[in-house]
Amino acid sequence: MKIASFDDLLTLARQVGPVSIVVVAAHDPEVLRAVDQAQQEGIVRATLIGDWPAIEALSAQTGADLSNATLVHEPDPRQAARRAIRLVREGQAQVVVKGQIKTAELLSAALNRDIGIRRRGLLTHVGVFELPGMDSVTEVVVNEDAVKSDAEPLMIHGETEKEAVNSAG
């Protein structure tokens, strides 16, 4: 299946079924709206880790329904990242979603030799963008080796695109 739009990606996600995600530092209005929409679409089961009073206030402000999400109060972003990575390492979550945390802090926990998830196979960071005027979605994929060597993100299309999406679940 060629993935030419977010609608195509959503169709594929519905076919795969819900994925367990954990959101690090979830006190972000856009992230909360996205989690709400993904839960309504039936494509995720969410655990939100972050500053609970801020999450609750933003949820009320944005109208995001988080009643089906598991909420974990951890206001410190670094500790939230460590807890999220532990959930993945223990098999309780499949995907880590970045909220209000610096990318370097999240990757530090994920790549940590003692508590990270490095031993679980290829660790890939995927961003998917649908840009006006383009005939398909574009992904930026950064693999573990690229992260360690500070290499530039790689733009991918075609078969590799399908592999990245399939690997994400």
N, C-alpha and C positions, 0 to 999 in steps of 0.2 A: 504494500500500500504506500503510495507516494503521499507524504505529508506536506501539503501545500499551504495549510492554514491552521490556525488554532482550533477551528472546528474539526478538522481532520484529526488533530492530536487528541481532542476531547473524545471523538468517536473511538479512537484506539484505546484511550484510557478507560472508557466505559466497558469495552470488550475485555480488557485485562482484569478489571474489577478493582475494588478499593485497595489502596496501598497505605501502610502505616507510616505516617510522617511524624517527625518531631520538629517543632519550630523553636529555634533558639532566640531568646530575647524577643518574645512574641509581641511586645508592646509597640506595635507599628500598625497604623490604621489600614494601609494597603494590604499588609500581610493578613490581618484579621478578615478583611473583606474577601480576600482570595481563599482563605481557609473556609469561610462560610459558604462561598460559592462552590468550592470543590466538594464539601460535605453534602450540599444540596444535590450536586450532580452524582453523588455516590461513588466518587473516585478516590476519596481518602478517608482514613480514620486518623484523627489528629490528636497529638499531645502538644500542648502549648506550655513552654517553660519561659518564665519571665516575671516581671513585676506585676503581681496579680492586681493590685489596686489600679495601676495604669491600664492593664489589659481590660479590666472591667469597665473603666471609664471610657476607653476608646471603643469598646464593643457597644456600649450604650450610645455613644456619639455617632457611630457609623451605622448602627442598626444591624451589626453582624451578630448572628445567632450562634453562640458557642456552646449551647446546651448539650451538644453531643460530643464535645471535645473534652479530653482529660486535661485538667489544669494543674500545673506545678508552680508554686510560688518560689522563685529564685531571682531576686532583683539584681544580683551581680552577674553581668554577661559572661565573664570567664567561667564562673561556676555553672551557669546555665549551659554553656557549651560542653563542659565536662560531663554534666548529667545527661545531656542529649547523646553524646558519643557513647556513654555507658549503655543507654537504652539500645542503641544500634548494635553495639558489641555483644549485648546479651540477647539479641534477637527480638526485642520488643518493638523495634521500629526498623523500617527499611530505608527511609530517606530522611536526610537532615535538610531543613529549610532555614535559610538565614533571615533573621529579623533585624532588630536594632543592635547589631554587634559588628565590630570591624571584621572584615574578611580574614585578616591575619590572625585575629584572636580565635576565630572559629577553626581555621585550618591548623593552628597550633595545637588545639585539643585533638583534632582528627588525626594529625600526623604524629602525635606524641608517641614515642617508642614504648612507653609503659602502659598508657591508658587509651591510646588511640585505636583506630580501626584499620591500620595499615595491613594487617595480616589477613584481611578478608578478601583478597584479590585486588583487582584494579580499582583504584579510587578515582572517580571522575567527577569533575565539577562542570555542570552543563547549564548554560543559560540559553533560553529559547526566545527569539524575537520575531515578531511579524511586523515587517516594515512596509509602509505604503510604497507602491510602485514595484515591489519585488513579487515574483510569481510563486514564491514558496517561503516557508519559515526558514530562518537562519539560526544556527546554534553556534555558540562559542564553547568549545570544550577545552578544559585544562586538565591534563592527567597528573598523577602524583609526581612523575618525573619532571614535568614542566613546572610544577609548583616548587619542587626542591631546587631546581636550577634557575629559577626566575626567568624562564623562557617566556616568550610572548604567547598569548592564547592562539590556538589554531582554529581557523574557520573550516568547517567541514560541510559536505553535501553528499548526496547520493547514498551509496551503500553504507558508508560510515555513519551517515545521519541516522539511518534505520537502526544500526547497531547501537548507537548512543541512546536513542529513544527506547529501544527494547531493553537495554541494560538498566535503564532507569526504572523499568517496571511498567 
